[in-house]
Amino acid sequence: MNHIRLYDLFRRELHLSDDKAAEFVVAVNDISGMTFDTNKDQLATKNDIHSLKNDIHLLELSLRKEIQQSKEDTYKAIFLAGFVQFIAILGSVLAIIKFMK
């Protein structure tokens, strides 16, 4: 339907012959088809989106695991630092007591 309108437009408004108008319609059709084919490769398919969702889900699980491991490491470091401080304070108190005797 659009080809007929283009043909009529080129023939009537631009005063082209029937052959020239037909050639111009074919040329416009070829150019628009090439443009669509070029852009078609950039479109995402349902499979692409599904695969991306799976990748995001795996990344989320991995990130949660890393966050949990980081929390555990932080708690261990805090406990170890507190324990070392306790031993240092205990040693200092014992040294003061021994020095006072």
HUDA-V151957 format. One record per helix or strand of 2 or more residues. SS is the DSSP state (~ for helix, > for strand). FROM is the first residue (numbers start at 1). LEN is the number of residues. If there is no record, write none. Layout:
<<SS & FROM & LEN> <SS & FROM & LEN>>
//
This chain:
<<~ & 2 & 12> <~ & 18 & 23> <~ & 46 & 55>>
//
